Amino acid sequence: MLFAALSLPAAAQRERNYPVVSVPHLAKSTEPQAQVPNVVTRPGPEMEKLQMDALGWLIDLIRIDTTNPPGNELAAAKYIAGVLEKEGITAEVIESAPGRGIVIARLRAGAIPDPARALLLLGHTDVVGVDRAKWTVDPFSGEMKNGSVYGRGALDMKGPLVAHLAAFIGLKRSGVRLDRDVILLAEGDEEAGGEAGIEFAVRHHWDKIACGFALNEGGQTIAQDGKVLYVGVQASEKVAVNVHVIARGPAGHASIPRKDNPVAHLAAAVEKIAAFETPIQMQTVTRTYFERLAPLVDNDLGKWMRALDTPGRQDLAVKRLTETNPAWNAMLRNTISPTMLQAGVRVNVIPSEARASLNIRLLPGELPGPLIASLEKAVADPAIKFEMEPLARQQSPPSSIESELFKAIERTAPRSFPGAAVVPMMSTWATDSAQLRLRSVQALGIIPFPLTQEELARMHSDDERIPIDAFRRGVEFEYRIVEEFVRARN
């Protein structure tokens, strides 16, 4: 069910300094969207008002263009600080670089903080770029159309960040007595390395965000056939390594073919690299992921998931699962993707150098050296050299799936989405949780909105958008998780 009225009050819109948008009714989208059972609730903030306010905050943030580079996150930080201050919550905006910044706020459980128990709600305000010609709406308009909010960042990650903001404000509005401090951190530069975002916050302002637990992006709430199937909670993540494959040889006139043509050597090397398969490695988080997912999928898929640990059947199981979902293959091994090629200055000149770039994603605990050595052996060409870029981020240990925070999500999910399972997962992509895990923080990633796989695929894509009904349900789900974890029991 959509909101009974989706138009924001005119006065509130003027207060937020964007044009009044009159939307008395939104028809349901003709596209397939997840319809999930009613959320089970208990007393708290006035949820419909919180959801409506959150929708306005999301539209506002989408309208602040924080494409990275250059970022412009300081404007978003100041906006969030303004929202918090109107709720009577003190917020500190800190400039991390010219035009870039973070905002930090805290709800205190008592006079003396206990960082080991504190919960950090973490999200980034920057977004990736857009090809405007491929969008059907202005990507920075926050336009509501066909039951969805359109705009860059609606899914990654202004939507999830607003869910954090709503949960934070919901605690303040409801007057919940806290058992631990709750900290909100909205930072930037996640899409381009984190130097002006999480790295800046951790290196220079750890005293203000020190915590034992954190909620960030990285998971997924998967809806299928009209109901929420499972809530995927990111407890671990791969690390990216960029490697350049370089072929060198003498330059020459293209009218005289040469056996030592660098382009030909590079092409042969890339073909071998693309065909190279790393061994399967079952890690604890991924093993648990497939164990818990197996009963939820059809019998044939479940059979192959259960066979992943069976000697003699593992290779066939991986083959069958990969045919269904390539992401499952990436969870089980180190992966190598050739992504860029560069060679030549003119069509009639044999170049002296040709390059290819590889994006390698390592499982937690894996080192790049042995894998690069294996690639050198597979290529077996003295004309080919491998050069690795410095690691942008360190390897981080997984978060515990036995932690208090994980158990709070396990208790909350079936109350919000009856029948839904909670499944730990290792993301094949990187998040800012890694920097927290390196400081012994139990950091978990969720996207609280019930979405189909097709809807999630709009992240970083053209016409990125979030169904308003899913957004509304996700705002309530996240509030329930946070409230379950931080409220005092007596």
Secondary structure as UniProt FT lines:
FT   HELIX           10..15
FT   TURN            16..17
FT   HELIX           47..63
FT   TURN            68..70
FT   HELIX           73..86
FT   TURN            87..88
FT   STRAND          91..97
FT   TURN            98..99
FT   STRAND          100..107
FT   TURN            115..117
FT   STRAND          119..124
FT   HELIX           132..134
FT   TURN            139..140
FT   STRAND          144..145
FT   TURN            146..147
FT   STRAND          148..150
FT   TURN            152..157
FT   HELIX           158..174
FT   STRAND          182..187
FT   HELIX           190..192
FT   TURN            195..197
FT   HELIX           198..209
FT   STRAND          213..216
FT   STRAND          220..224
FT   TURN            225..226
FT   STRAND          227..237
FT   STRAND          239..248
FT   STRAND          252..253
FT   TURN            254..255
FT   TURN            259..260
FT   HELIX           262..275
FT   HELIX           284..293
FT   HELIX           294..296
FT   HELIX           299..306
FT   HELIX           307..309
FT   TURN            311..313
FT   HELIX           314..324
FT   HELIX           326..332
FT   STRAND          335..343
FT   TURN            347..348
FT   STRAND          349..350
FT   STRAND          353..362
FT   TURN            364..365
FT   HELIX           368..379
FT   TURN            382..383
FT   STRAND          384..388
FT   TURN            401..402
FT   HELIX           404..416
FT   TURN            418..419
FT   STRAND          421..427
FT   HELIX           433..437
FT   TURN            438..440
FT   STRAND          442..445
FT   STRAND          450..451
FT   HELIX           453..456
FT   TURN            457..460
FT   TURN            462..463
FT   STRAND          465..467
FT   HELIX           468..486
//
